[in-house]
Amino acid sequence: MLLIAVFGAHQCSPDVYEAARRVGEEIARAGAVLVCGGTTGVMEGVCRGAKEAGGLTVGILPGDSREQANPYVDIPIVTGMGDARNVIIARTCHAAIAISGGYGTLSEIAFALKFGRPVVGLGTWVASREGAAAPVVAANSPEDAVCRALEAARHTAGLTRA
């Protein structure tokens, strides 16, 4: 079972929310499990899309209460760790999709890359270093982002296409 993380801000525009919802929908249709921060904004959008498509959602929550989870989280994991929970999200996934976002999203991207998890970006940070290829693969649409993340996740998990 592939675990796809989605990183993104807890506040977002309606357009970003809709893109996140479409990403969640595609993750669920592919039979992967969605892992995210479990609260509002991009995280709610992606969970909503996954639930609408019959998927399973896991929210790694920053606080001490399950009630922090958005209504589309199936499995709330309470950490009491604040932003430090970003490490857990990045370690848990086989691949990640970053949608828009601020510095919290940037930290998730950095942790995922540090742990060898592929990251696909949809309107998010561009990470680069002189003389090195950009480690975040840019996607053109929610569907493209999920397609790229699933392919990378299969590789990370040591799976081949069926």
N, CA and C of each residue as an Amber inpcrd file, in Angstrom:
protein
   486
   0.8410000  -1.1720000   0.0000000   0.0000000   0.0000000   0.0000000
   0.8920000   1.2430000   0.0000000   0.6610000   2.1150000  -0.9570000
   1.4640000   3.3260000  -1.0540000   0.9010000   4.4270000  -0.1640000
   1.8000000   5.1320000   0.4920000   1.4370000   6.2600000   1.3450000
   1.9310000   7.5360000   0.6740000   0.9960000   8.4010000   0.3090000
   1.3270000   9.6590000  -0.3470000   1.0180000  10.7980000   0.6240000
   2.0230000  11.5850000   0.9420000   1.8220000  12.7530000   1.7960000
   1.4810000  13.9550000   0.9420000   0.6890000  14.8360000   1.4990000
   0.4450000  16.1300000   0.8670000   0.8150000  17.2000000   1.8830000
   1.6660000  18.1160000   1.4420000   2.1070000  19.2440000   2.2550000
   1.4010000  20.4970000   1.7470000   1.0080000  21.3780000   2.6530000
   0.3920000  22.6330000   2.2460000  -0.0540000  23.4500000   3.4300000
  -0.3740000  24.6980000   3.1670000  -0.7090000  25.6700000   4.2110000
  -2.0750000  25.4150000   4.8470000  -2.2120000  25.8650000   6.0820000
  -3.4910000  25.7140000   6.7900000  -4.4970000  26.7890000   6.3710000
  -4.0480000  27.7790000   5.6070000  -4.9400000  28.7720000   5.0020000
  -4.6100000  28.8400000   3.5180000  -5.6360000  28.8310000   2.6820000
  -5.3810000  28.8810000   1.2390000  -6.5590000  29.5050000   0.5140000
  -6.3330000  29.8740000  -0.7260000  -7.3780000  30.4450000  -1.5740000
  -8.3410000  29.3400000  -2.0190000  -9.5170000  29.7200000  -2.4840000
 -10.4490000  28.7140000  -3.0170000  -9.8520000  27.9150000  -4.1800000
  -9.0400000  28.5430000  -5.0250000  -8.4170000  27.8180000  -6.1460000
  -7.4310000  26.7620000  -5.6630000  -6.6360000  27.1070000  -4.6550000
  -5.6740000  26.1440000  -4.1010000  -6.4240000  25.0180000  -3.3860000
  -7.4930000  25.3630000  -2.6710000  -8.3130000  24.3440000  -2.0030000
  -8.8550000  23.3520000  -3.0280000  -9.3520000  23.8570000  -4.1470000
  -9.9000000  22.9880000  -5.1940000  -8.8160000  22.1020000  -5.8020000
  -7.6330000  22.6530000  -6.0230000  -6.5210000  21.8320000  -6.5360000
  -6.1930000  20.7330000  -5.5320000  -6.1770000  21.0700000  -4.2530000
  -5.9100000  20.0740000  -3.2090000  -6.9950000  19.0040000  -3.2000000
  -8.2490000  19.4140000  -3.3320000  -9.3490000  18.4470000  -3.3620000
  -9.1750000  17.4710000  -4.5300000  -8.8000000  17.9860000  -5.6790000
  -8.5760000  17.1210000  -6.8480000  -7.3940000  16.1830000  -6.6300000
  -6.3390000  16.6470000  -5.9690000  -5.1990000  15.7800000  -5.6420000
  -5.6610000  14.6420000  -4.7410000  -6.4250000  14.9580000  -3.7090000
  -6.9270000  13.9260000  -2.8010000  -7.7840000  12.9010000  -3.5090000
  -8.6270000  13.3830000  -4.3950000  -9.4890000  12.4990000  -5.1750000
  -8.6600000  11.5150000  -6.0060000  -7.6320000  12.0170000  -6.6620000
  -6.7820000  11.1610000  -7.5070000  -5.9710000  10.1650000  -6.6700000
  -5.5110000  10.5850000  -5.5120000  -4.7810000   9.6710000  -4.6170000
  -5.6840000   8.5090000  -4.2320000  -6.9190000   8.8260000  -3.8530000
  -7.8650000   7.7770000  -3.4560000  -8.2080000   6.8640000  -4.6230000
  -8.4360000   7.4210000  -5.7870000  -8.7740000   6.6080000  -6.9650000
  -7.6530000   5.6340000  -7.3130000  -6.4220000   6.0210000  -6.9910000
  -5.2730000   5.1520000  -7.2680000  -5.0990000   4.0840000  -6.1870000
  -5.8860000   4.1460000  -5.1290000  -5.7900000   3.1610000  -4.0590000
  -4.6850000   3.4360000  -3.0550000  -4.1090000   4.6230000  -3.0830000
  -3.0660000   4.9830000  -2.1180000  -3.7120000   5.5900000  -0.8720000
  -2.9590000   5.6320000   0.2090000  -3.4120000   6.2420000   1.4560000
  -2.8510000   7.6560000   1.5300000  -3.7040000   8.5930000   1.8970000
  -3.3060000   9.9850000   2.0430000  -2.8190000  10.2410000   3.4680000
  -1.6490000  10.8680000   3.5820000  -1.0990000  11.2870000   4.8730000
  -0.8740000  12.7910000   4.7890000  -1.3390000  13.5200000   5.8060000
  -1.1300000  14.9720000   5.8110000  -1.1790000  15.4800000   7.2420000
  -1.1020000  16.7880000   7.3810000  -1.1350000  17.4190000   8.6960000
  -2.4990000  17.4250000   9.3600000  -3.5480000  17.1140000   8.5950000
  -4.8640000  16.8440000   9.1560000  -5.7080000  18.0140000   9.6110000
  -5.2560000  19.2550000   9.4120000  -6.0620000  20.3680000   9.9100000
  -6.8100000  21.0450000   8.7600000  -6.6480000  22.3380000   8.5800000
  -7.4560000  23.1200000   7.6550000  -6.7260000  23.4210000   6.3470000
  -7.3380000  24.2200000   5.4910000  -6.7050000  24.6830000   4.2630000
  -6.4490000  23.5630000   3.2690000  -5.2040000  23.4920000   2.7900000
  -4.8150000  22.4530000   1.8300000  -5.0920000  21.0710000   2.4060000
  -4.8180000  20.8990000   3.6870000  -5.0030000  19.5840000   4.3150000
  -6.4660000  19.1650000   4.3140000  -7.3560000  20.1000000   4.5920000
  -8.7870000  19.7820000   4.5290000  -9.2160000  19.4810000   3.0960000
  -8.7500000  20.2870000   2.1580000  -9.1120000  20.0710000   0.7540000
  -8.7010000  18.7040000   0.2530000  -7.4760000  18.3150000   0.5500000
  -6.9800000  17.0310000   0.0680000  -7.7110000  15.8750000   0.7560000
  -7.9870000  16.0050000   2.0420000  -8.7380000  14.9610000   2.7520000
 -10.1660000  14.8560000   2.2230000 -10.7670000  15.9980000   1.9670000
 -12.1300000  15.9940000   1.4290000 -12.1820000  15.2640000   0.0920000
 -11.2590000  15.5900000  -0.8070000 -11.2310000  14.9210000  -2.0990000
 -11.0310000  13.4250000  -1.9710000 -10.1400000  13.0260000  -1.0870000
  -9.8880000  11.5940000  -0.8800000 -11.1300000  10.9000000  -0.3360000
 -11.7980000  11.5090000   0.6320000 -12.9990000  10.9010000   1.2120000
 -14.1210000  10.8150000   0.1880000 -14.2820000  11.8690000  -0.6260000
 -15.3250000  11.8620000  -1.6520000 -15.1080000  10.7490000  -2.6690000
 -13.8530000  10.3310000  -2.8370000 -13.5300000   9.2470000  -3.7730000
 -13.3710000   7.9030000  -3.0640000 -13.7360000   7.8330000  -1.7820000
 -13.7070000   6.5640000  -1.0560000 -12.3580000   6.1780000  -0.4990000
 -11.4510000   7.1370000  -0.3520000 -10.1000000   6.8450000   0.1300000
  -9.9530000   6.8750000   1.6390000  -8.7590000   6.5340000   2.0830000
  -8.3960000   6.5210000   3.4970000  -7.4600000   7.6870000   3.7710000
  -7.7540000   8.4270000   4.8560000  -6.9600000   9.6090000   5.1970000
  -6.3820000   9.4950000   6.6000000  -5.1240000   9.9130000   6.7180000
  -4.4230000   9.9270000   8.0110000  -3.9720000  11.3570000   8.2620000
  -4.3170000  11.8880000   9.4190000  -3.9040000  13.2410000   9.7900000
  -2.9350000  13.1980000  10.9560000  -1.7270000  13.6880000  10.7370000
  -0.7100000  13.7720000  11.7940000  -0.8610000  15.1630000  12.4060000
  -1.5450000  15.2410000  13.5230000  -1.9690000  16.5200000  14.1010000
  -0.8780000  17.1780000  14.9490000  -0.8370000  18.5160000  14.9260000
   0.1950000  19.2290000  15.6810000  -0.0880000  19.3210000  17.1800000
  -1.3410000  19.2860000  17.5680000  -1.6980000  19.5480000  18.9640000
  -2.0000000  18.3090000  19.7800000  -2.7400000  18.5450000  20.8590000
  -3.0300000  17.5100000  21.8480000  -4.4400000  16.9390000  21.7450000
  -5.1730000  17.2740000  20.6870000  -6.5770000  16.8900000  20.6200000
  -6.9530000  16.3410000  19.2420000  -7.7280000  15.2580000  19.2480000
  -8.2600000  14.6990000  18.0050000  -9.2250000  15.6780000  17.3280000
  -9.8220000  16.5580000  18.1340000 -10.7890000  17.5200000  17.6060000
 -10.1400000  18.5330000  16.6690000  -8.8220000  18.6260000  16.6420000
  -8.1190000  19.4970000  15.6920000  -8.2640000  19.0010000  14.2630000
  -8.5500000  17.7360000  14.0990000  -8.6190000  17.1340000  12.7670000
  -9.8000000  17.7010000  11.9810000  -9.5880000  17.8820000  10.6880000
 -10.7100000  18.2890000   9.8410000 -11.6900000  17.1140000   9.7520000
 -12.9310000  17.3760000   9.3330000 -13.9510000  16.3160000   9.3500000
 -13.7240000  15.1720000   8.3700000 -12.6990000  15.2850000   7.5230000
 -12.4400000  14.2550000   6.5170000 -11.2710000  13.3430000   6.8850000
 -10.7460000  13.4830000   8.0890000  -9.6450000  12.6360000   8.5540000
 -10.2220000  11.3590000   9.1490000  -9.7890000  10.2100000   8.6370000
 -10.2230000   8.9200000   9.1800000  -9.4210000   8.5420000  10.4150000
  -8.1130000   8.7160000  10.3290000  -7.2290000   8.3010000  11.4180000
  -6.4530000   9.5250000  11.9030000  -6.9060000  10.1250000  13.0190000
  -6.1720000  11.2660000  13.5680000  -5.0670000  10.7750000  14.4980000
  -3.8590000  11.2370000  14.2560000  -2.7310000  10.8810000  15.1150000
  -2.3150000  12.1390000  15.8730000  -2.5360000  12.1270000  17.1680000
  -2.2730000  13.2770000  18.0270000  -0.8140000  13.2420000  18.4540000
  -0.0790000  14.3290000  18.1770000   1.3550000  14.3270000  18.4890000
   1.7510000  15.2950000  19.5900000   1.0470000  16.4120000  19.7380000
   1.4610000  17.4390000  20.6910000   2.8130000  18.0340000  20.3430000
   3.2210000  17.9170000  19.0820000   4.5680000  18.3120000  18.6680000
   4.6230000  19.6000000  17.8540000   3.4810000  20.2380000  17.5840000
   3.4990000  21.4310000  16.7570000   4.0830000  21.1300000  15.3850000
   4.9040000  22.0660000  14.8800000   5.4990000  21.8930000  13.5540000
   6.5000000  20.7480000  13.4900000   6.9620000  20.2720000  14.6250000
   7.9000000  19.1430000  14.6250000   7.2440000  17.8870000  14.0540000
   5.9240000  17.8640000  14.0040000   5.2290000  16.7240000  13.4030000
   5.5410000  16.5840000  11.9220000   6.0710000  17.6480000  11.3180000
   6.4290000  17.5940000   9.9030000   7.4320000  16.4810000   9.6180000
   8.2710000  16.1890000  10.5890000   9.2380000  15.0990000  10.4380000
   8.5020000  13.7680000  10.2950000   7.4740000  13.5630000  11.0950000
   6.7110000  12.3100000  11.0470000   6.0170000  12.1540000   9.7000000
   5.4110000  13.2210000   9.2190000   4.7290000  13.1650000   7.9250000
   5.7270000  12.8040000   6.8270000   6.8750000  13.4740000   6.8220000
   7.8890000  13.2330000   5.7860000   8.4790000  11.8300000   5.8840000
   8.6710000  11.3100000   7.0790000   9.2230000   9.9600000   7.2550000
   8.2230000   8.8780000   6.8760000   6.9440000   9.1520000   7.0570000
   5.9020000   8.1440000   6.8600000   5.6230000   7.8390000   5.4030000
   5.7430000   8.8260000   4.5350000   5.3060000   8.6610000   3.1470000
   6.3420000   7.9610000   2.2690000   5.8360000   7.4510000   1.1430000
   6.7150000   6.9350000   0.0880000   7.0880000   8.0490000  -0.8870000
   6.1930000   9.0270000  -1.0350000   6.4200000  10.2110000  -1.8700000
   5.4770000  11.2900000  -1.3740000   5.7580000  12.5390000  -1.7720000
   4.9530000  13.6590000  -1.3040000   4.6060000  14.6030000  -2.4390000
   3.5040000  15.3080000  -2.2350000   3.0840000  16.3780000  -3.1350000
   2.9810000  17.6370000  -2.2820000   3.6750000  18.6880000  -2.6840000
   3.5850000  19.9780000  -2.0040000   2.7060000  20.8920000  -2.8450000
   1.6860000  21.4560000  -2.1990000   0.7500000  22.3470000  -2.8910000
   0.8440000  23.7210000  -2.2480000   1.2700000  24.7000000  -3.0400000
   1.3780000  26.0740000  -2.5570000   2.1770000  26.0800000  -1.2440000
   1.7510000  26.8210000  -0.2350000   2.3350000  26.7290000   1.0910000
   3.3450000  27.7900000   1.4610000   3.6040000  27.8420000   2.7520000
   4.5550000  28.7800000   3.3400000   5.7760000  28.0610000   3.8820000
   6.3200000  28.6060000   4.9590000   7.5480000  28.0330000   5.5190000
   7.3390000  26.6480000   6.1330000   6.1570000  26.3710000   6.6610000
   5.8790000  25.0310000   7.1700000   5.9520000  24.0010000   6.0520000
   5.3870000  24.3570000   4.9030000   5.4550000  23.4870000   3.7300000
   6.8980000  23.3240000   3.2820000   7.6420000  24.4080000   3.2940000
   9.0550000  24.3390000   2.9250000   9.8160000  23.3900000   3.8480000
   9.5000000  23.4250000   5.1420000  10.1840000  22.5110000   6.0680000
   9.8220000  21.0600000   5.7610000   8.5700000  20.8060000   5.4130000
   8.1680000  19.4380000   5.0580000   8.8990000  18.9670000   3.8040000
   9.0020000  19.8550000   2.8200000   9.7460000  19.5210000   1.6040000
  11.1850000  19.1620000   1.9570000  11.8170000  19.9950000   2.7800000
  13.2220000  19.7610000   3.1530000  13.3890000  18.4380000   3.8890000
  12.5100000  18.1440000   4.8280000  12.6120000  16.8730000   5.5530000
  12.4110000  15.6930000   4.6110000  11.4160000  15.7740000   3.7470000
  11.1770000  14.6690000   2.8160000  12.4090000  14.4170000   1.9530000
  12.9890000  15.4780000   1.4140000  14.1780000  15.3130000   0.5800000
  15.3430000  14.7610000   1.3880000  15.5030000  15.2350000   2.6200000
  16.5680000  14.7320000   3.4970000  16.4250000  13.2310000   3.7330000
  15.1670000  12.7590000   3.8380000  14.9090000  11.3470000   4.1070000
  14.7960000  10.5100000   2.8290000  15.1040000  11.1070000   1.6940000
  15.0890000  10.3670000   0.4380000  13.7120000  10.1360000  -0.1460000
  12.7290000  10.9500000   0.2610000  11.3820000  10.8160000  -0.2810000
  11.2280000  11.7880000  -1.4480000  10.7680000  11.3120000  -2.5960000
  10.5570000  12.2000000  -3.7380000   9.4450000  13.2100000  -3.4450000
   9.5980000  14.4150000  -3.9650000   8.6020000  15.4690000  -3.7710000
   8.2070000  16.0330000  -5.1300000   6.9040000  16.1020000  -5.3470000
   6.3280000  16.7170000  -6.5350000   5.6930000  18.0250000  -6.0910000
   5.9290000  19.0800000  -6.8390000   5.4010000  20.3850000  -6.4700000
   4.2990000  20.8560000  -7.3920000   3.2800000  21.4410000  -6.8000000
   2.1740000  22.0290000  -7.5480000   2.0050000  23.4620000  -7.0490000
   2.6080000  24.4050000  -7.7640000   2.5260000  25.8060000  -7.3650000
   3.1850000  26.0890000  -6.0390000   4.2860000  25.4270000  -5.7730000
   4.9480000  25.5460000  -4.4730000   6.3770000  26.0370000  -4.6280000
   7.1400000  25.8740000  -3.5860000   8.5360000  26.2900000  -3.5340000
   9.3630000  25.6060000  -4.6210000  10.3350000  26.3430000  -5.1230000
  11.3060000  25.7970000  -6.0530000  12.6230000  25.7030000  -5.2940000
  13.0800000  24.5070000  -5.0660000  14.3470000  24.3160000  -4.3500000
  15.4460000  24.0810000  -5.3750000  16.5410000  24.7840000  -5.2200000
  17.6460000  24.5680000  -6.1450000  18.9680000  24.8900000  -5.4640000
  19.9930000  24.3230000  -6.0130000  21.3520000  24.5750000  -5.5450000
  22.2290000  24.6510000  -6.7770000  23.1440000  25.5750000  -6.7800000
  24.0120000  25.7580000  -7.9380000  24.7130000  24.4460000  -8.2760000
  24.6150000  24.0710000  -9.5500000  25.2850000  22.8640000 -10.0240000
  24.5200000  21.5730000  -9.7850000  23.3070000  21.6610000  -9.2240000
  22.5280000  20.4510000  -8.9400000  21.1510000  20.5660000  -9.5840000
  20.5910000  19.4510000  -9.9490000  19.2370000  19.4340000 -10.4930000
  18.2460000  19.8030000  -9.3960000  17.1670000  20.4660000  -9.7750000
  16.1270000  20.8190000  -8.8060000  15.5010000  19.5410000  -8.2510000
  15.4730000  19.3870000  -6.9300000  14.9680000  18.1470000  -6.3510000
  13.4480000  18.0230000  -6.3110000  12.7350000  19.1360000  -6.4220000
  11.2720000  19.0880000  -6.4290000  10.8140000  19.0680000  -7.8810000
  10.1030000  18.0170000  -8.2540000   9.6180000  17.8540000  -9.6280000
   8.3380000  18.6610000  -9.7890000   8.3270000  19.5750000 -10.7320000
   7.1560000  20.4190000 -10.9590000   6.0800000  19.6620000 -11.7280000
   4.8380000  19.8520000 -11.2850000   3.6870000  19.2530000 -11.9630000
   2.8460000  20.3600000 -12.5830000   2.1150000  20.0110000 -13.6260000
   1.2880000  20.9780000 -14.3490000  -0.1640000  21.0150000 -13.9180000
  -0.6100000  19.9910000 -13.1950000  -2.0110000  19.8910000 -12.7840000
  -2.0930000  18.9470000 -11.5890000  -3.2130000  18.9410000 -10.8890000
  -3.3810000  17.9750000  -9.8010000  -3.2130000  16.5250000 -10.2690000
  -3.7540000  16.2140000 -11.4300000  -3.6540000  14.8510000 -11.9530000
  -2.2040000  14.4900000 -12.2790000  -1.4930000  15.4290000 -12.8720000
  -0.0760000  15.2250000 -13.1870000   0.7310000  15.0420000 -11.9070000
   0.4250000  15.8290000 -10.8850000   1.1420000  15.7220000  -9.6090000
   0.9760000  14.3320000  -9.0060000  -0.2470000  13.8340000  -9.0110000
  -0.4990000  12.5100000  -8.4270000   0.1540000  11.4240000  -9.2660000
   0.0710000  11.5240000 -10.5680000   0.7090000  10.5380000 -11.4480000
   2.2120000  10.4680000 -11.1650000   2.8550000  11.6170000 -11.0950000
   4.2980000  11.6680000 -10.8340000   4.6280000  11.1450000  -9.4290000
   3.8180000  11.5110000  -8.4520000   4.0720000  11.0590000  -7.0760000
   3.8960000   9.5510000  -6.9480000   2.8830000   8.9990000  -7.5930000
   2.6640000   7.5490000  -7.5330000   3.8110000   6.7850000  -8.1700000
   4.2760000   7.2580000  -9.3090000   5.4070000   6.6110000  -9.9730000
   6.6480000   6.6480000  -9.0790000   6.9060000   7.7870000  -8.4810000
   8.0560000   7.9200000  -7.5820000   7.8770000   7.0600000  -6.3330000
   6.6540000   7.0000000  -5.8200000   6.3830000   6.1940000  -4.6230000
   6.6010000   4.7110000  -4.8990000   6.1910000   4.2480000  -6.0670000
   6.4190000   2.8400000  -6.4270000   7.9060000   2.5250000  -6.4210000
   8.6780000   3.4410000  -6.9350000  10.1270000   3.2560000  -6.9400000
  10.6850000   3.2480000  -5.5180000  10.2590000   4.2100000  -4.7070000
  10.7080000   4.2870000  -3.3160000  10.3430000   3.0340000  -2.5250000
   9.1270000   2.5330000  -2.7690000   8.6350000   1.3530000  -2.0480000
   9.1720000   0.0490000  -2.6270000   9.8890000   0.1230000  -3.7580000
  10.4180000  -1.0830000  -4.3790000   9.3540000  -1.8760000  -5.1160000
   8.2800000  -1.2060000  -5.5310000   7.1920000  -1.8680000  -6.2470000
   7.3140000  -1.5960000  -7.7350000   6.7810000  -2.4880000  -8.5020000
   6.7240000  -2.2760000  -9.9510000   5.2790000  -2.1530000 -10.3520000
   5.0350000  -1.6290000 -11.5100000   3.6600000  -1.5140000 -11.9890000
   3.0570000  -2.8840000 -12.2150000   1.8020000  -3.0030000 -11.8450000
   1.0700000  -4.2630000 -12.0290000   0.5230000  -4.3500000 -13.4260000
